[in-house]
Amino acid sequence: MNKIDLTIVIPVYNSQNTIEPLLLSINNSSSVIFNRLEVIVVDDGSRDNTLKITKDISSKLAFKIKIFSFKKNAGPAKARNFGAKKAQGKYLLFLDGDVKLKKNTLFNVFELIKTNRVKAFTGIWDYHQKSTSFFPQFKALRDWSYWFVERKLDSHYYLFSTRIAGIEKKLFQQLNGFVENYKETTMEDIEFTYRIEKKAPIKFCSNIIVNHEFEDFFPIAIKYFKRSRDWIKLYLKRLRFDPVTTSGREAFKSILSTIILGLILLTFLVPVIIIPTIILFLIYSYFEIKFWNFILYKKGFLFLFRSIFTSIILYQFINAGAAWGCFLLIIKGDNAP
């Protein structure tokens, strides 16, 4: 029996348009010994043809694949935990069901884990989008900027992003996996990140890359609201930020954006307020300047102009989610994730 070094766990829900391209991208990976790999797909109660498509393509793949299905949707955390329990690999690699691997990504994962020196790692998603729409391109560049433009090179950035992230199975078991109380994709990865970091550093790997196509504004804005709603509960327990998207810097920009927006509206009634508004916007600009320069270089002035206002509006969804999370805690005593 061949030794399995890596198990890829893929939870899917209504992923009929993306699961086949993902599996084919694994199959088309360069320089990979497929008998050291297994893939586990957990269908989380899909109501479309995800399960059928996965079964149909399974016989065409060069690697071993196991397919499981839930009768009812239970959430990605439970699906990942289930897949991990069925895994034989020494390492687990979690992928979302709507990504595609770059040609060399899987090879780079195997190169990383063969030393046995890394306990947990995370990859990144390419900023290029097939869509020509503004917002998917904006969102991809925003994420890329966090990791490569605004990042302090001498600091430890960590995030166990389940879009593509790996962990030693032994450590995963010690941590009892993901918290299953999260029924939606909100903070289960962030909460798990915090627990991993207590045991071992999460290594950021810039050569472990996937392609991911982002949605338009409102689906993402609603996700931001929900993530912020659940994140505030974690923050009030820990009283600590983390160094990526839920950093103190991001929290400051978020609050500042709401103050600026409020002052802009007030200037119609009290014109003199325009002076403090400009001052605060200049402070806000100082914290955004690296991202703005990146956007200007990649996309030009018009795209930058739209990006500034889009960021400010997105921050309002984040702040509203945090406020709602605080309301649930104070008024309803809702301490559950």
ZALUM-636881 format. One record per residue (C-alpha): residue number from 1; x negated, y negated, z negated; residue in three letters. Coordinates in steps of 0.1 Angstrom, whole numbers, plus 5000, padded with zeros to 4 digits. Layout:
<nodes>
NODE,NUM,X,Y,Z,ALA $
...
</nodes>
This chain:
<nodes>
NODE,1,5000,5000,5000,MET $
NODE,2,4986,4966,5010,ASN $
NODE,3,4979,4941,4983,LYS $
NODE,4,5002,4910,4985,ILE $
NODE,5,4983,4878,4978,ASP $
NODE,6,5011,4854,4986,LEU $
NODE,7,5048,4854,4984,THR $
NODE,8,5067,4826,5001,ILE $
NODE,9,5100,4819,4984,VAL $
NODE,10,5126,4801,5005,ILE $
NODE,11,5160,4792,4990,PRO $
NODE,12,5185,4783,5017,VAL $
NODE,13,5220,4768,5017,TYR $
NODE,14,5239,4761,5049,ASN $
NODE,15,5205,4761,5068,SER $
NODE,16,5216,4776,5100,GLN $
NODE,17,5198,4749,5121,ASN $
NODE,18,5165,4751,5102,THR $
NODE,19,5158,4786,5089,ILE $
NODE,20,5148,4801,5122,GLU $
NODE,21,5123,4773,5131,PRO $
NODE,22,5108,4776,5096,LEU $
NODE,23,5104,4814,5099,LEU $
NODE,24,5089,4811,5134,LEU $
NODE,25,5065,4785,5121,SER $
NODE,26,5053,4809,5095,ILE $
NODE,27,5050,4836,5122,ASN $
NODE,28,5030,4813,5145,ASN $
NODE,29,5005,4804,5118,SER $
NODE,30,4969,4806,5128,SER $
NODE,31,4943,4830,5114,SER $
NODE,32,4966,4846,5088,VAL $
NODE,33,4964,4883,5078,ILE $
NODE,34,5002,4889,5076,PHE $
NODE,35,4999,4922,5057,ASN $
NODE,36,4987,4901,5027,ARG $
NODE,37,5019,4880,5029,LEU $
NODE,38,5056,4885,5021,GLU $
NODE,39,5085,4861,5026,VAL $
NODE,40,5116,4861,5004,ILE $
NODE,41,5147,4843,5016,VAL $
NODE,42,5174,4837,4991,VAL $
NODE,43,5207,4826,5006,ASP $
NODE,44,5225,4805,4980,ASP $
NODE,45,5260,4812,4990,GLY $
NODE,46,5259,4796,5025,SER $
NODE,47,5292,4791,5043,ARG $
NODE,48,5276,4789,5077,ASP $
NODE,49,5256,4814,5098,ASN $
NODE,50,5223,4811,5078,THR $
NODE,51,5224,4847,5065,LEU $
NODE,52,5232,4862,5099,LYS $
NODE,53,5205,4842,5117,ILE $
NODE,54,5179,4852,5091,THR $
NODE,55,5188,4888,5094,LYS $
NODE,56,5188,4887,5132,ASP $
NODE,57,5153,4872,5135,ILE $
NODE,58,5137,4893,5107,SER $
NODE,59,5128,4922,5131,SER $
NODE,60,5109,4898,5153,LYS $
NODE,61,5085,4886,5126,LEU $
NODE,62,5049,4898,5120,ALA $
NODE,63,5053,4896,5082,PHE $
NODE,64,5073,4915,5056,LYS $
NODE,65,5106,4897,5048,ILE $
NODE,66,5131,4903,5021,LYS $
NODE,67,5166,4888,5023,ILE $
NODE,68,5189,4883,4993,PHE $
NODE,69,5222,4865,4991,SER $
NODE,70,5244,4850,4964,PHE $
NODE,71,5282,4852,4966,LYS $
NODE,72,5285,4817,4952,LYS $
NODE,73,5263,4787,4954,ASN $
NODE,74,5242,4786,4922,ALA $
NODE,75,5217,4758,4930,GLY $
NODE,76,5181,4759,4942,PRO $
NODE,77,5165,4764,4908,ALA $
NODE,78,5183,4797,4903,LYS $
NODE,79,5176,4808,4938,ALA $
NODE,80,5139,4801,4934,ARG $
NODE,81,5137,4819,4901,ASN $
NODE,82,5155,4849,4916,PHE $
NODE,83,5131,4850,4945,GLY $
NODE,84,5101,4848,4921,ALA $
NODE,85,5113,4878,4902,LYS $
NODE,86,5114,4898,4934,LYS $
NODE,87,5079,4887,4945,ALA $
NODE,88,5049,4909,4946,GLN $
NODE,89,5023,4883,4954,GLY $
NODE,90,4998,4869,4929,LYS $
NODE,91,5007,4834,4940,TYR $
NODE,92,5041,4820,4949,LEU $
NODE,93,5046,4794,4976,LEU $
NODE,94,5079,4776,4975,PHE $
NODE,95,5093,4760,5007,LEU $
NODE,96,5125,4742,5013,ASP $
NODE,97,5146,4757,5040,GLY $
NODE,98,5144,4726,5063,ASP $
NODE,99,5106,4723,5068,VAL $
NODE,100,5082,4738,5094,LYS $
NODE,101,5046,4747,5088,LEU $
NODE,102,5017,4732,5107,LYS $
NODE,103,4996,4757,5125,LYS $
NODE,104,4968,4758,5099,ASN $
NODE,105,4988,4752,5068,THR $
NODE,106,4992,4788,5058,LEU $
NODE,107,4955,4795,5065,PHE $
NODE,108,4946,4766,5042,ASN $
NODE,109,4968,4780,5015,VAL $
NODE,110,4951,4814,5016,PHE $
NODE,111,4917,4797,5016,GLU $
NODE,112,4928,4778,4985,LEU $
NODE,113,4941,4807,4965,ILE $
NODE,114,4913,4832,4973,LYS $
NODE,115,4890,4815,4948,THR $
NODE,116,4915,4821,4920,ASN $
NODE,117,4904,4787,4906,ARG $
NODE,118,4937,4769,4912,VAL $
NODE,119,4968,4775,4891,LYS $
NODE,120,4992,4752,4909,ALA $
NODE,121,4991,4730,4939,PHE $
NODE,122,5013,4708,4961,THR $
NODE,123,5012,4699,4998,GLY $
NODE,124,5026,4670,5018,ILE $
NODE,125,5049,4663,5046,TRP $
NODE,126,5038,4646,5078,ASP $
NODE,127,5052,4611,5084,TYR $
NODE,128,5060,4617,5120,HIS $
NODE,129,5097,4621,5127,GLN $
NODE,130,5115,4634,5158,LYS $
NODE,131,5143,4609,5151,SER $
NODE,132,5139,4574,5166,THR $
NODE,133,5163,4560,5140,SER $
NODE,134,5149,4535,5116,PHE $
NODE,135,5156,4550,5082,PHE $
NODE,136,5141,4586,5087,PRO $
NODE,137,5109,4569,5099,GLN $
NODE,138,5110,4545,5070,PHE $
NODE,139,5115,4572,5044,LYS $
NODE,140,5087,4594,5058,ALA $
NODE,141,5062,4564,5058,LEU $
NODE,142,5073,4555,5023,ARG $
NODE,143,5064,4589,5010,ASP $
NODE,144,5031,4591,5030,TRP $
NODE,145,5022,4557,5016,SER $
NODE,146,5026,4569,4980,TYR $
NODE,147,5001,4597,4986,TRP $
NODE,148,4975,4581,5009,PHE $
NODE,149,4978,4543,5009,VAL $
NODE,150,4989,4533,4974,GLU $
NODE,151,4972,4562,4956,ARG $
NODE,152,4942,4554,4933,LYS $
NODE,153,4915,4578,4945,LEU $
NODE,154,4900,4582,4910,ASP $
NODE,155,4933,4591,4893,SER $
NODE,156,4951,4625,4890,HIS $
NODE,157,4983,4624,4911,TYR $
NODE,158,5006,4653,4905,TYR $
NODE,159,5040,4664,4917,LEU $
NODE,160,5052,4700,4922,PHE $
NODE,161,5073,4692,4952,SER $
NODE,162,5092,4723,4963,THR $
NODE,163,5092,4710,4998,ARG $
NODE,164,5058,4728,4998,ILE $
NODE,165,5042,4738,4965,ALA $
NODE,166,5024,4769,4951,GLY $
NODE,167,5017,4784,4917,ILE $
NODE,168,5001,4815,4902,GLU $
NODE,169,5029,4839,4895,LYS $
NODE,170,5015,4846,4860,LYS $
NODE,171,5018,4809,4851,LEU $
NODE,172,5052,4807,4866,PHE $
NODE,173,5064,4835,4844,GLN $
NODE,174,5048,4820,4813,GLN $
NODE,175,5067,4788,4820,LEU $
NODE,176,5100,4807,4826,ASN $
NODE,177,5104,4791,4860,GLY $
NODE,178,5128,4763,4869,PHE $
NODE,179,5155,4751,4845,VAL $
NODE,180,5187,4764,4861,GLU $
NODE,181,5210,4738,4846,ASN $
NODE,182,5203,4716,4876,TYR $
NODE,183,5230,4727,4901,LYS $
NODE,184,5218,4703,4927,GLU $
NODE,185,5184,4693,4940,THR $
NODE,186,5177,4665,4916,THR $
NODE,187,5150,4668,4890,MET $
NODE,188,5143,4705,4887,GLU $
NODE,189,5110,4701,4904,ASP $
NODE,190,5100,4670,4883,ILE $
NODE,191,5110,4687,4851,GLU $
NODE,192,5089,4718,4861,PHE $
NODE,193,5060,4695,4871,THR $
NODE,194,5059,4682,4835,TYR $
NODE,195,5057,4717,4821,ARG $
NODE,196,5031,4729,4845,ILE $
NODE,197,5008,4699,4837,GLU $
NODE,198,5008,4709,4800,LYS $
NODE,199,4992,4742,4811,LYS $
NODE,200,4971,4734,4842,ALA $
NODE,201,4965,4705,4866,PRO $
NODE,202,4984,4705,4898,ILE $
NODE,203,4961,4701,4927,LYS $
NODE,204,4971,4678,4956,PHE $
NODE,205,4961,4693,4989,CYS $
NODE,206,4962,4670,5019,SER $
NODE,207,4955,4698,5044,ASN $
NODE,208,4986,4718,5033,ILE $
NODE,209,5012,4701,5055,ILE $
NODE,210,5048,4706,5067,VAL $
NODE,211,5070,4688,5091,ASN $
NODE,212,5103,4676,5076,HIS $
NODE,213,5131,4656,5092,GLU $
NODE,214,5147,4631,5069,PHE $
NODE,215,5184,4622,5068,GLU $
NODE,216,5199,4588,5073,ASP $
NODE,217,5203,4561,5046,PHE $
NODE,218,5234,4571,5026,PHE $
NODE,219,5226,4608,5021,PRO $
NODE,220,5191,4598,5008,ILE $
NODE,221,5205,4569,4987,ALA $
NODE,222,5230,4592,4970,ILE $
NODE,223,5201,4617,4963,LYS $
NODE,224,5181,4588,4948,TYR $
NODE,225,5211,4579,4926,PHE $
NODE,226,5214,4615,4913,LYS $
NODE,227,5177,4619,4908,ARG $
NODE,228,5175,4587,4888,SER $
NODE,229,5206,4597,4868,ARG $
NODE,230,5189,4629,4857,ASP $
NODE,231,5153,4615,4855,TRP $
NODE,232,5163,4589,4829,ILE $
NODE,233,5172,4617,4805,LYS $
NODE,234,5138,4632,4809,LEU $
NODE,235,5121,4598,4805,TYR $
NODE,236,5139,4591,4772,LEU $
NODE,237,5128,4624,4758,LYS $
NODE,238,5091,4620,4769,ARG $
NODE,239,5088,4582,4770,LEU $
NODE,240,5062,4586,4797,ARG $
NODE,241,5061,4579,4834,PHE $
NODE,242,5042,4600,4859,ASP $
NODE,243,5018,4588,4886,PRO $
NODE,244,5038,4592,4918,VAL $
NODE,245,5073,4581,4926,THR $
NODE,246,5085,4579,4890,THR $
NODE,247,5056,4557,4879,SER $
NODE,248,5057,4527,4857,GLY $
NODE,249,5048,4506,4887,ARG $
NODE,250,5078,4519,4906,GLU $
NODE,251,5101,4513,4876,ALA $
NODE,252,5088,4477,4874,PHE $
NODE,253,5094,4471,4911,LYS $
NODE,254,5129,4486,4908,SER $
NODE,255,5139,4463,4880,ILE $
NODE,256,5123,4433,4896,LEU $
NODE,257,5142,4439,4928,SER $
NODE,258,5175,4438,4910,THR $
NODE,259,5166,4405,4893,ILE $
NODE,260,5155,4391,4927,ILE $
NODE,261,5187,4402,4944,LEU $
NODE,262,5208,4387,4916,GLY $
NODE,263,5190,4354,4918,LEU $
NODE,264,5194,4353,4955,ILE $
NODE,265,5231,4356,4951,LEU $
NODE,266,5231,4329,4923,LEU $
NODE,267,5213,4304,4945,THR $
NODE,268,5246,4299,4964,PHE $
NODE,269,5260,4284,4932,LEU $
NODE,270,5228,4270,4917,VAL $
NODE,271,5204,4261,4944,PRO $
NODE,272,5176,4252,4920,VAL $
NODE,273,5172,4289,4912,ILE $
NODE,274,5155,4293,4945,ILE $
NODE,275,5122,4284,4929,ILE $
NODE,276,5120,4312,4903,PRO $
NODE,277,5134,4335,4930,THR $
NODE,278,5105,4328,4952,ILE $
NODE,279,5080,4332,4924,ILE $
NODE,280,5094,4366,4914,LEU $
NODE,281,5095,4377,4951,PHE $
NODE,282,5058,4368,4953,LEU $
NODE,283,5051,4390,4923,ILE $
NODE,284,5071,4418,4939,TYR $
NODE,285,5052,4413,4971,SER $
NODE,286,5019,4418,4952,TYR $
NODE,287,5030,4453,4942,PHE $
NODE,288,5043,4461,4977,GLU $
NODE,289,5015,4446,4998,ILE $
NODE,290,4996,4479,5005,LYS $
NODE,291,5028,4495,5018,PHE $
NODE,292,5038,4465,5038,TRP $
NODE,293,5004,4464,5055,ASN $
NODE,294,5007,4501,5063,PHE $
NODE,295,5041,4496,5078,ILE $
NODE,296,5030,4465,5098,LEU $
NODE,297,5000,4485,5112,TYR $
NODE,298,5021,4515,5121,LYS $
NODE,299,5054,4500,5133,LYS $
NODE,300,5051,4462,5137,GLY $
NODE,301,5068,4431,5121,PHE $
NODE,302,5104,4439,5129,LEU $
NODE,303,5102,4473,5113,PHE $
NODE,304,5084,4457,5083,LEU $
NODE,305,5112,4431,5079,PHE $
NODE,306,5138,4458,5078,ARG $
NODE,307,5117,4479,5054,SER $
NODE,308,5115,4451,5029,ILE $
NODE,309,5153,4448,5026,PHE $
NODE,310,5158,4486,5028,THR $
NODE,311,5134,4491,4998,SER $
NODE,312,5153,4465,4978,ILE $
NODE,313,5187,4481,4985,ILE $
NODE,314,5174,4516,4977,LEU $
NODE,315,5161,4503,4944,TYR $
NODE,316,5197,4493,4935,GLN $
NODE,317,5208,4529,4939,PHE $
NODE,318,5179,4540,4917,ILE $
NODE,319,5188,4515,4890,ASN $
NODE,320,5225,4523,4892,ALA $
NODE,321,5217,4560,4887,GLY $
NODE,322,5195,4552,4857,ALA $
NODE,323,5223,4531,4842,ALA $
NODE,324,5248,4558,4848,TRP $
NODE,325,5225,4584,4832,GLY $
NODE,326,5221,4561,4801,CYS $
NODE,327,5259,4557,4800,PHE $
NODE,328,5263,4595,4799,LEU $
NODE,329,5238,4598,4771,LEU $
NODE,330,5252,4569,4750,ILE $
NODE,331,5289,4572,4756,ILE $
NODE,332,5293,4610,4762,LYS $
NODE,333,5263,4623,4744,GLY $
NODE,334,5253,4642,4776,ASP $
NODE,335,5218,4656,4769,ASN $
NODE,336,5220,4684,4794,ALA $
NODE,337,5200,4681,4826,PRO $
</nodes>
